[in-house]
């Protein structure tokens, strides 16, 4: 079995009991075998050795909400209100997508994520079998779901749900377990109540979690009240959505009671600060959710509304905006912000026993950042530097499941030049068609 011995490294473990270890880490197969200040004794025979000097090693980042194939629409429509952006710009362009567009848009996003330190991502879109194929090829870890919009005739609703169920049956556990699946009604305002109930029942039958957009904008919340007589949290709760393990994206506009209910139901939240700011949707009540016991994680949303997929940006934003909004500089400290992108992200997708920390027995999903750069000096507090000064551009190496997927800044299993060329070609065809 393949072994890797990293010597003389600085390891940010995300473990409260020993947040930083300066020493050695040994990987065997897909698992962290050893992590300590002391050299392993006996020394691992046949191990590849890597000198860790000048690097900081930390768990791979976990992006808990996005739409990878939409990277083709990066910069196509900026500075618009959410519904205008979505209904007048995004949906018409997405309606012209082909399988080829989905493939190259996804590959573009996956390459960007890997190169900036994301090792696990959540994706909600259609043509998910193509997304899964890119995940399998690239080496990244994915929690994938065929998002369904129910604003269509009943027979089309059924066809979409059947496609989503087939994807779960075909792909759950594939790629040596790197691919896991969910079911996803797009949002309460795009799926009739009876359709959401059917999706919840299908998730129960297939024993998979649920994912949806929820309470992203004030207008969306008001529309839910107008249409159904209650706000989205109560609405989804009545439909049984929270009877299953559930991850909701955004959750910007919540009351105290709704936060308490999410905590009680064990609902995870994907906080998407950059996308929410850019679309002027608001700022989620993250400190209040954390205090209430809600598992909060970070997502980039798509590159069409962000406009990058660098989760370090989200970590920094999460640390900053809640200070500014609350007037409390302790609202989200640096250590907590880093947890949002790692260990809390793992918990939000029910994989906290596998990923999100550097710990013996856990999966070898980790990244190496070059800290021999001006913005990492002087050596005061490395956690602070990672959150407030670091970025995905500092990532040099990436491993997933013990396999190196980025080496010296280049993707190992993806042809980046081809991806850039094909993505550009696809966008130009979309624009002209």
Secondary structure as GFF3:
##gff-version 3
##sequence-region A 1 433
A	DSSP	beta_strand	3	12	.	.	.	ID=ss1
A	DSSP	beta_strand	20	28	.	.	.	ID=ss2
A	DSSP	beta_strand	31	36	.	.	.	ID=ss3
A	DSSP	beta_strand	48	51	.	.	.	ID=ss4
A	DSSP	beta_strand	55	59	.	.	.	ID=ss5
A	DSSP	beta_strand	61	63	.	.	.	ID=ss6
A	DSSP	three_ten_helix	68	73	.	.	.	ID=ss7
A	DSSP	alpha_helix	82	84	.	.	.	ID=ss8
A	DSSP	pi_helix	85	90	.	.	.	ID=ss9
A	DSSP	alpha_helix	91	94	.	.	.	ID=ss10
A	DSSP	alpha_helix	99	115	.	.	.	ID=ss11
A	DSSP	beta_strand	118	125	.	.	.	ID=ss12
A	DSSP	alpha_helix	128	138	.	.	.	ID=ss13
A	DSSP	beta_strand	141	148	.	.	.	ID=ss14
A	DSSP	alpha_helix	154	171	.	.	.	ID=ss15
A	DSSP	beta_strand	179	185	.	.	.	ID=ss16
A	DSSP	alpha_helix	193	206	.	.	.	ID=ss17
A	DSSP	beta_strand	209	214	.	.	.	ID=ss18
A	DSSP	alpha_helix	218	228	.	.	.	ID=ss19
A	DSSP	alpha_helix	232	238	.	.	.	ID=ss20
A	DSSP	three_ten_helix	241	243	.	.	.	ID=ss21
A	DSSP	beta_strand	246	250	.	.	.	ID=ss22
A	DSSP	alpha_helix	256	265	.	.	.	ID=ss23
A	DSSP	beta_strand	268	271	.	.	.	ID=ss24
A	DSSP	alpha_helix	273	278	.	.	.	ID=ss25
A	DSSP	alpha_helix	286	292	.	.	.	ID=ss26
A	DSSP	beta_strand	295	298	.	.	.	ID=ss27
A	DSSP	alpha_helix	311	326	.	.	.	ID=ss28
A	DSSP	alpha_helix	334	340	.	.	.	ID=ss29
A	DSSP	alpha_helix	343	348	.	.	.	ID=ss30
A	DSSP	beta_strand	366	370	.	.	.	ID=ss31
A	DSSP	three_ten_helix	374	376	.	.	.	ID=ss32
A	DSSP	alpha_helix	382	384	.	.	.	ID=ss33
A	DSSP	pi_helix	385	389	.	.	.	ID=ss34
A	DSSP	three_ten_helix	392	394	.	.	.	ID=ss35
A	DSSP	beta_strand	395	400	.	.	.	ID=ss36
A	DSSP	beta_strand	403	407	.	.	.	ID=ss37
A	DSSP	beta_strand	410	411	.	.	.	ID=ss38
A	DSSP	alpha_helix	416	432	.	.	.	ID=ss39
###
